[in-house]
């Protein structure tokens, strides 16, 4: 796999920034750039096939529906799922909320009792499977993105369940010794496949085994892994998983939920309205079977079509080759950062079981200042807490800068970044703390 050749497919990577400097894009952990094939697929839908899906009887509507459902089949196959196990959402955050609110609706229905008309659409099987009661436990980890933490906090608060968590080691990995927090009252284990801060890959099989032993459901946040390594949801044996197209060189505005078919069959819907109903009377409504049950309203069809193109693009590269390339980029990033005095990596110090997501801190320099100095050199990184405040707190910092690679990242990109870090250190040496001209927006 040649990233120099691949880069030609990504129009944005050819632009310049900050007065003509070539762009060095190291923020793929936030969002990936899009190849021309994805741009063309989305544009082509609008110019040739734009119609509402699952509604019209005319040719264009039939073509749009076929494109929409073919994309579902393609994405499912790419991630080791059956077609009816993929639900389109607007992003991974919505996918995770869909599951959490399914548990909440089942819990409210169970508490209200079978005679309550407010929950007549929630089946007895759904109440039995998904209802939480006071004393039940939800297990997360300190490494979670807020999208896989806050919904479970809310679910616990509304049902009386207890939120417990797996701790993180000093290297930013989930601590295997704290897996014992999964106990007899655990109903849900919601866990990241890989940290968006430390890049550490989770030992999912070990967690699934513990969850299965106590009858708990496993919800996986696969946002950071789906674009960077082979992922097989059936092989991982998880119950639900969330992922997002925009991190997979696909469009913004579309994500997806994977759910085991028998669980989606019973899960109460999160959003209701058009497209997800079978029979509507003035007194009651019956819902479509999955996945349509969870796709209320007009869907983001063009983006779904673009998502298919993105998955086909990654599939043509080969996910084993993608993972091998990004492993090399991880090694270069870690080795390069280690060569810069006063810079500390947050996370594992080597590339074993680690993605090319490398957060770091520069001694005595605020991450935003680091980011601005790098930006002045044309280097794009992420700064802040990356929607993951607890793990930053656990690692003893409030925020960090983060470099993250993608399929198009080259050794030259990494070298430019390392030179940029040296420039950060030169600029913020003690002898320069007072006086001199600060870069744009930087306060000394």
Secondary structure, 3 states (H helix, E strand, C coil): CCHHHHHCCCHHHHCEECCCEECEECECCCCCCCCHHHHHHHHHHHHHCCCCCCCCCCHHHHHHHHHHHHHHHHHHHHCCCCHHHEEEECCHHHHHHHHHHHHHHHHHHHHHCCCCHHHCCCCHHHHHHHCCCCCCEEEEECCCCHHHCHHHHHHHHHHCCEEEEECECCCCCECHHHHHHCCCCEEEEEEECECCCCCEECCHHHHHHHHHHHCCEEEEECCCCCCCCCCCHHHHCCCEEEEEHHHCCCCCCCEEEEECHHHHHHCCCCCCCCCCEEEECCCCEEECCCCHHHCCCCCCHHHHHHHHHHHHHHHHHCHHHHHHHHHHHHHHHHHHHHCCCCEEEECCCCCCCECCEEEEEECCECHHHHHHHHHHCCEECEEECCCCHHHHHHCCCCCEEEEECCCCCCHHHHHHHHHHHHHHHHHCCHHHCCCCCCCCCCCC
